[in-house]
Amino acid sequence: LTYFFKSGKIKAEGPFIMGQMEGEWRFYRESEQLWVVGNFKDGKKSGSWLRYDKKGKLEYNEIFENGKVVKQIIK
């Protein structure tokens, strides 16, 4: 599934299975720059979620279990 900004640029993309987000998803800024990469399991955030700043540098990594943050690693 792909979501778009009003400008037509990609906002987010990833698998959509049985009515919910599943697997790896990528989220972008309207400038088309990668913003967040994360995973969903059973429609909830799961595993590592990486967030990048506007310069493309990793800001932090959040680890999720069952949709809740269990650890945050700030770079």
Chimera marker file (.cmm) of the C-alpha trace (Angstrom):
<marker_set name="trace">
<marker id="1" x="0.000" y="0.000" z="0.000" r="1" g="1" b="0" radius="0.5"/>
<marker id="2" x="1.239" y="3.499" z="-0.727" r="1" g="1" b="0" radius="0.5"/>
<marker id="3" x="0.066" y="6.757" z="0.863" r="1" g="1" b="0" radius="0.5"/>
<marker id="4" x="0.704" y="10.073" z="-0.874" r="1" g="1" b="0" radius="0.5"/>
<marker id="5" x="0.996" y="13.722" z="0.125" r="1" g="1" b="0" radius="0.5"/>
<marker id="6" x="-1.403" y="16.105" z="-1.663" r="1" g="1" b="0" radius="0.5"/>
<marker id="7" x="1.558" y="17.016" z="-3.868" r="1" g="1" b="0" radius="0.5"/>
<marker id="8" x="1.614" y="13.458" z="-5.206" r="1" g="1" b="0" radius="0.5"/>
<marker id="9" x="4.886" y="12.538" z="-3.495" r="1" g="1" b="0" radius="0.5"/>
<marker id="10" x="5.053" y="9.305" z="-1.506" r="1" g="1" b="0" radius="0.5"/>
<marker id="11" x="4.288" y="9.705" z="2.201" r="1" g="1" b="0" radius="0.5"/>
<marker id="12" x="4.446" y="6.049" z="3.308" r="1" g="1" b="0" radius="0.5"/>
<marker id="13" x="4.652" y="2.607" z="1.753" r="1" g="1" b="0" radius="0.5"/>
<marker id="14" x="4.555" y="-0.973" z="2.941" r="1" g="1" b="0" radius="0.5"/>
<marker id="15" x="2.559" y="-4.200" z="3.047" r="1" g="1" b="0" radius="0.5"/>
<marker id="16" x="-1.114" y="-4.078" z="3.978" r="1" g="1" b="0" radius="0.5"/>
<marker id="17" x="-2.392" y="-7.550" z="4.829" r="1" g="1" b="0" radius="0.5"/>
<marker id="18" x="-5.887" y="-8.480" z="5.962" r="1" g="1" b="0" radius="0.5"/>
<marker id="19" x="-6.821" y="-4.850" z="6.590" r="1" g="1" b="0" radius="0.5"/>
<marker id="20" x="-3.757" y="-3.784" z="8.577" r="1" g="1" b="0" radius="0.5"/>
<marker id="21" x="-0.171" y="-2.630" z="8.215" r="1" g="1" b="0" radius="0.5"/>
<marker id="22" x="2.252" y="-5.561" z="8.331" r="1" g="1" b="0" radius="0.5"/>
<marker id="23" x="6.004" y="-5.968" z="7.870" r="1" g="1" b="0" radius="0.5"/>
<marker id="24" x="8.423" y="-3.173" z="6.978" r="1" g="1" b="0" radius="0.5"/>
<marker id="25" x="7.048" y="0.287" z="6.316" r="1" g="1" b="0" radius="0.5"/>
<marker id="26" x="8.911" y="3.381" z="5.125" r="1" g="1" b="0" radius="0.5"/>
<marker id="27" x="7.742" y="6.919" z="5.852" r="1" g="1" b="0" radius="0.5"/>
<marker id="28" x="9.003" y="9.968" z="3.964" r="1" g="1" b="0" radius="0.5"/>
<marker id="29" x="9.059" y="13.721" z="4.374" r="1" g="1" b="0" radius="0.5"/>
<marker id="30" x="7.352" y="15.731" z="1.659" r="1" g="1" b="0" radius="0.5"/>
<marker id="31" x="10.845" y="16.532" z="0.369" r="1" g="1" b="0" radius="0.5"/>
<marker id="32" x="10.972" y="12.790" z="-0.544" r="1" g="1" b="0" radius="0.5"/>
<marker id="33" x="13.629" y="12.203" z="2.094" r="1" g="1" b="0" radius="0.5"/>
<marker id="34" x="13.421" y="9.030" z="4.190" r="1" g="1" b="0" radius="0.5"/>
<marker id="35" x="12.122" y="9.857" z="7.665" r="1" g="1" b="0" radius="0.5"/>
<marker id="36" x="11.233" y="6.592" z="9.462" r="1" g="1" b="0" radius="0.5"/>
<marker id="37" x="11.662" y="2.869" z="8.797" r="1" g="1" b="0" radius="0.5"/>
<marker id="38" x="9.753" y="0.486" z="11.033" r="1" g="1" b="0" radius="0.5"/>
<marker id="39" x="7.909" y="-2.792" z="11.249" r="1" g="1" b="0" radius="0.5"/>
<marker id="40" x="4.388" y="-3.817" z="12.090" r="1" g="1" b="0" radius="0.5"/>
<marker id="41" x="3.223" y="-7.181" z="13.398" r="1" g="1" b="0" radius="0.5"/>
<marker id="42" x="-0.509" y="-7.845" z="13.663" r="1" g="1" b="0" radius="0.5"/>
<marker id="43" x="-1.106" y="-4.123" z="12.964" r="1" g="1" b="0" radius="0.5"/>
<marker id="44" x="1.059" y="-2.928" z="15.882" r="1" g="1" b="0" radius="0.5"/>
<marker id="45" x="4.550" y="-1.430" z="15.898" r="1" g="1" b="0" radius="0.5"/>
<marker id="46" x="7.090" y="-4.186" z="16.428" r="1" g="1" b="0" radius="0.5"/>
<marker id="47" x="10.865" y="-4.449" z="16.560" r="1" g="1" b="0" radius="0.5"/>
<marker id="48" x="13.205" y="-1.678" z="15.506" r="1" g="1" b="0" radius="0.5"/>
<marker id="49" x="11.960" y="1.741" z="14.374" r="1" g="1" b="0" radius="0.5"/>
<marker id="50" x="14.635" y="4.032" z="12.971" r="1" g="1" b="0" radius="0.5"/>
<marker id="51" x="14.104" y="7.792" z="12.665" r="1" g="1" b="0" radius="0.5"/>
<marker id="52" x="16.320" y="10.021" z="10.530" r="1" g="1" b="0" radius="0.5"/>
<marker id="53" x="16.850" y="13.784" z="10.728" r="1" g="1" b="0" radius="0.5"/>
<marker id="54" x="16.621" y="16.154" z="7.753" r="1" g="1" b="0" radius="0.5"/>
<marker id="55" x="20.313" y="15.596" z="7.009" r="1" g="1" b="0" radius="0.5"/>
<marker id="56" x="19.772" y="11.829" z="6.700" r="1" g="1" b="0" radius="0.5"/>
<marker id="57" x="21.531" y="11.052" z="9.980" r="1" g="1" b="0" radius="0.5"/>
<marker id="58" x="20.001" y="8.515" z="12.366" r="1" g="1" b="0" radius="0.5"/>
<marker id="59" x="18.314" y="10.387" z="15.241" r="1" g="1" b="0" radius="0.5"/>
<marker id="60" x="17.230" y="7.388" z="17.278" r="1" g="1" b="0" radius="0.5"/>
<marker id="61" x="16.120" y="3.789" z="17.261" r="1" g="1" b="0" radius="0.5"/>
<marker id="62" x="13.049" y="2.741" z="19.208" r="1" g="1" b="0" radius="0.5"/>
<marker id="63" x="12.352" y="-0.909" z="19.956" r="1" g="1" b="0" radius="0.5"/>
<marker id="64" x="8.688" y="-1.891" z="20.147" r="1" g="1" b="0" radius="0.5"/>
<marker id="65" x="6.921" y="-4.939" z="21.531" r="1" g="1" b="0" radius="0.5"/>
<marker id="66" x="3.194" y="-5.315" z="21.011" r="1" g="1" b="0" radius="0.5"/>
<marker id="67" x="2.857" y="-1.653" z="19.998" r="1" g="1" b="0" radius="0.5"/>
<marker id="68" x="4.696" y="-0.197" z="23.000" r="1" g="1" b="0" radius="0.5"/>
<marker id="69" x="8.198" y="1.269" z="23.268" r="1" g="1" b="0" radius="0.5"/>
<marker id="70" x="10.427" y="-0.972" z="25.361" r="1" g="1" b="0" radius="0.5"/>
<marker id="71" x="13.758" y="0.706" z="24.588" r="1" g="1" b="0" radius="0.5"/>
<marker id="72" x="15.002" y="3.892" z="22.935" r="1" g="1" b="0" radius="0.5"/>
<marker id="73" x="18.537" y="4.226" z="21.658" r="1" g="1" b="0" radius="0.5"/>
<marker id="74" x="19.550" y="7.821" z="20.918" r="1" g="1" b="0" radius="0.5"/>
<marker id="75" x="22.483" y="8.258" z="18.558" r="1" g="1" b="0" radius="0.5"/>
<link id1="1" id2="2" r="1" g="1" b="0" radius="0.2"/>
<link id1="2" id2="3" r="1" g="1" b="0" radius="0.2"/>
<link id1="3" id2="4" r="1" g="1" b="0" radius="0.2"/>
<link id1="4" id2="5" r="1" g="1" b="0" radius="0.2"/>
<link id1="5" id2="6" r="1" g="1" b="0" radius="0.2"/>
<link id1="6" id2="7" r="1" g="1" b="0" radius="0.2"/>
<link id1="7" id2="8" r="1" g="1" b="0" radius="0.2"/>
<link id1="8" id2="9" r="1" g="1" b="0" radius="0.2"/>
<link id1="9" id2="10" r="1" g="1" b="0" radius="0.2"/>
<link id1="10" id2="11" r="1" g="1" b="0" radius="0.2"/>
<link id1="11" id2="12" r="1" g="1" b="0" radius="0.2"/>
<link id1="12" id2="13" r="1" g="1" b="0" radius="0.2"/>
<link id1="13" id2="14" r="1" g="1" b="0" radius="0.2"/>
<link id1="14" id2="15" r="1" g="1" b="0" radius="0.2"/>
<link id1="15" id2="16" r="1" g="1" b="0" radius="0.2"/>
<link id1="16" id2="17" r="1" g="1" b="0" radius="0.2"/>
<link id1="17" id2="18" r="1" g="1" b="0" radius="0.2"/>
<link id1="18" id2="19" r="1" g="1" b="0" radius="0.2"/>
<link id1="19" id2="20" r="1" g="1" b="0" radius="0.2"/>
<link id1="20" id2="21" r="1" g="1" b="0" radius="0.2"/>
<link id1="21" id2="22" r="1" g="1" b="0" radius="0.2"/>
<link id1="22" id2="23" r="1" g="1" b="0" radius="0.2"/>
<link id1="23" id2="24" r="1" g="1" b="0" radius="0.2"/>
<link id1="24" id2="25" r="1" g="1" b="0" radius="0.2"/>
<link id1="25" id2="26" r="1" g="1" b="0" radius="0.2"/>
<link id1="26" id2="27" r="1" g="1" b="0" radius="0.2"/>
<link id1="27" id2="28" r="1" g="1" b="0" radius="0.2"/>
<link id1="28" id2="29" r="1" g="1" b="0" radius="0.2"/>
<link id1="29" id2="30" r="1" g="1" b="0" radius="0.2"/>
<link id1="30" id2="31" r="1" g="1" b="0" radius="0.2"/>
<link id1="31" id2="32" r="1" g="1" b="0" radius="0.2"/>
<link id1="32" id2="33" r="1" g="1" b="0" radius="0.2"/>
<link id1="33" id2="34" r="1" g="1" b="0" radius="0.2"/>
<link id1="34" id2="35" r="1" g="1" b="0" radius="0.2"/>
<link id1="35" id2="36" r="1" g="1" b="0" radius="0.2"/>
<link id1="36" id2="37" r="1" g="1" b="0" radius="0.2"/>
<link id1="37" id2="38" r="1" g="1" b="0" radius="0.2"/>
<link id1="38" id2="39" r="1" g="1" b="0" radius="0.2"/>
<link id1="39" id2="40" r="1" g="1" b="0" radius="0.2"/>
<link id1="40" id2="41" r="1" g="1" b="0" radius="0.2"/>
<link id1="41" id2="42" r="1" g="1" b="0" radius="0.2"/>
<link id1="42" id2="43" r="1" g="1" b="0" radius="0.2"/>
<link id1="43" id2="44" r="1" g="1" b="0" radius="0.2"/>
<link id1="44" id2="45" r="1" g="1" b="0" radius="0.2"/>
<link id1="45" id2="46" r="1" g="1" b="0" radius="0.2"/>
<link id1="46" id2="47" r="1" g="1" b="0" radius="0.2"/>
<link id1="47" id2="48" r="1" g="1" b="0" radius="0.2"/>
<link id1="48" id2="49" r="1" g="1" b="0" radius="0.2"/>
<link id1="49" id2="50" r="1" g="1" b="0" radius="0.2"/>
<link id1="50" id2="51" r="1" g="1" b="0" radius="0.2"/>
<link id1="51" id2="52" r="1" g="1" b="0" radius="0.2"/>
<link id1="52" id2="53" r="1" g="1" b="0" radius="0.2"/>
<link id1="53" id2="54" r="1" g="1" b="0" radius="0.2"/>
<link id1="54" id2="55" r="1" g="1" b="0" radius="0.2"/>
<link id1="55" id2="56" r="1" g="1" b="0" radius="0.2"/>
<link id1="56" id2="57" r="1" g="1" b="0" radius="0.2"/>
<link id1="57" id2="58" r="1" g="1" b="0" radius="0.2"/>
<link id1="58" id2="59" r="1" g="1" b="0" radius="0.2"/>
<link id1="59" id2="60" r="1" g="1" b="0" radius="0.2"/>
<link id1="60" id2="61" r="1" g="1" b="0" radius="0.2"/>
<link id1="61" id2="62" r="1" g="1" b="0" radius="0.2"/>
<link id1="62" id2="63" r="1" g="1" b="0" radius="0.2"/>
<link id1="63" id2="64" r="1" g="1" b="0" radius="0.2"/>
<link id1="64" id2="65" r="1" g="1" b="0" radius="0.2"/>
<link id1="65" id2="66" r="1" g="1" b="0" radius="0.2"/>
<link id1="66" id2="67" r="1" g="1" b="0" radius="0.2"/>
<link id1="67" id2="68" r="1" g="1" b="0" radius="0.2"/>
<link id1="68" id2="69" r="1" g="1" b="0" radius="0.2"/>
<link id1="69" id2="70" r="1" g="1" b="0" radius="0.2"/>
<link id1="70" id2="71" r="1" g="1" b="0" radius="0.2"/>
<link id1="71" id2="72" r="1" g="1" b="0" radius="0.2"/>
<link id1="72" id2="73" r="1" g="1" b="0" radius="0.2"/>
<link id1="73" id2="74" r="1" g="1" b="0" radius="0.2"/>
<link id1="74" id2="75" r="1" g="1" b="0" radius="0.2"/>
</marker_set>
